[in-house]
Amino acid sequence: MGLLVPLVASRARRDRLQLVLWIAGTAGLALMATAAVGSTFGDESERESILRLTIIAPAILIFRGTPNGAGEGEFAVFLILAFLCLMAGLMSTFLAVRHTRGDEEQSRAELVAATPAARTLPTAATVVHGVLANLVLAIAVAIAFMASGLDAAGSAVTGLAVGATGVAFLGVGLVAAQLFRTSRSANALSVALVLAAYLVRGLGDALGEASDDGLFRTAAWPSRLSPIGWAQRTEPFAANDPTPLLLSIGLAVVLIGLVFVFQSARDSGASLLPGRAGRAAAGPLLSGHVGLAWRLNAGAIASWAVGAVLAGALATTLTPLVDQIGSDAPAIAETLQQVAGPNASLEEAFTVTFFSMVGILAAAAALQAVMRARLEEAHGSAEPVLATPVPRRAWLGGYALVGALAVVVILVLSAGGALLGSLASDDPAASAENALQSALAQAPAALVFLGLGLVVFVLAPRLTIPVAWALLAAGAFFGIFGELLGLPDWLHDLSPFAHSPLPVGGEVDWTGGFWMLGIAAAATALAVVAMGRRELATEG
């Protein structure tokens, strides 16, 4: 056990930048949500009107949480708790896979196994490291809530709920790492389970029963299947009951116990599930490096596309409620128009807001193509490709092309979902046209993030993943919420999302869009050319 502390410290050093970004970003979202309650959503009577709208449109709860009152603390929890738990789950699963299956792929685990230390020691160090990371996250979230003047007890319960959810998903990530031979497959399963938990919780909230006054909602049984649903059952600032978090801790204990059992029954580098046998001969798609890049990214693109279709469908499906929202909840109407611009009609603002989320998904899908290139380089998988007549510039250009295709796929599918949803609107043709213009408007900003990600990959390859996510998070925060939160104009204008050519007031100004397309093309060209001048950077 004497090696446990050094192993934990080693993991902390390796993850230093990533954890700072995850924890600071999650706490920043918490601070943003709590600060916006008083300044954006009016007084308590206006917040009550907003909560009562969830009876009319319960689909809103898929993106929010369970209402437990209209006080500032309760309303902040309604706005942001489920998303904070989602962030904690993603952070924890990535951490778990990186230091277990990822280390086995890189043969780091074998180096520790060659010492007198037990084979299970690296896993034990990962568990301690993950629990400590979630403890720091819980404290940071609680401080963020208290910084907005909210009750200390409710803030502490909120932080504990987020941290306990992260610990539960730490166990999920550790089990996934035992099941699959590659970190790619383990991460894919882990992310799918985190998103499934978020969606199941949302469906349970939407199917629940509202109180007579419409300010409280009892979630239906599906929500009780999700660690995120357990976090919401603590009811911070209302009941302040941390008891449901015992379910998250219990799940983590059971899963971690299974991990140690599994690890004792398999060889290092092996997995519980056998790898699928490949085809004897590659198909036409894999005859070139571009086809290979597409094949490696297809699963991730499909995952982002599901969210884009849902957002596009909701953008037009809910437009019949726009007039009622404008009359019953003027605070929501004012918020939407602040995001879309003062000249936007309420329906345009509603559609633009949803498609802003689609733009973030498209940018994320594009950046994941860059991250996939980085993983192929770091794991040595790029070397066999580059040992063929494929030059480094062409190899990176293939991933840039796949990233651009990912943007197109996301936007086309979101527009398809919007077209289906527009059938429920009063004016399907106008609703569909507005949705199509809003979808197309997201392309320039998403491509700018692709170009920036490629530049980071070439200039600072080992920082590609954390810096790419940080750029996207900052761009979304400053561009979409900057004016809403009263940030300086120059800070708001730094974000590509601030210049998207959105359909406002019946007109579309593509001036900013064309400039962004030029920036995206220049950044991509710079990265591809510079790739020919640097050596491969594997993990050291």
HUJOGI-V713344 format. One record per run of one state. SS is the DSSP state (@ for helix, = for strand, . for the rest). FROM is the first residue (numbers start at 1). LEN is the number of residues. Records with the same first field share a line. If there is no record, write none. Layout:
BEGIN
SS->FROM-LEN ; FROM-LEN
END
This chain:
BEGIN
.->1-3 ; 15-1 ; 41-3 ; 57-1 ; 63-5 ; 69-3 ; 100-1 ; 106-2 ; 114-7 ; 148-4 ; 180-3 ; 207-2 ; 211-5 ; 219-2 ; 226-1 ; 233-9 ; 265-19 ; 288-1 ; 329-1 ; 341-5 ; 379-2 ; 387-5 ; 425-3 ; 442-1 ; 460-1 ; 482-7 ; 494-2 ; 500-4 ; 505-2 ; 508-3 ; 532-9
@->4-11 ; 16-25 ; 44-13 ; 58-5 ; 72-28 ; 101-5 ; 108-6 ; 121-27 ; 152-28 ; 183-24 ; 221-5 ; 227-6 ; 242-23 ; 284-4 ; 289-40 ; 330-11 ; 346-33 ; 381-6 ; 392-33 ; 428-14 ; 443-17 ; 461-21 ; 489-5 ; 496-4 ; 511-21
=->68-1 ; 209-2 ; 216-3 ; 504-1 ; 507-1
END
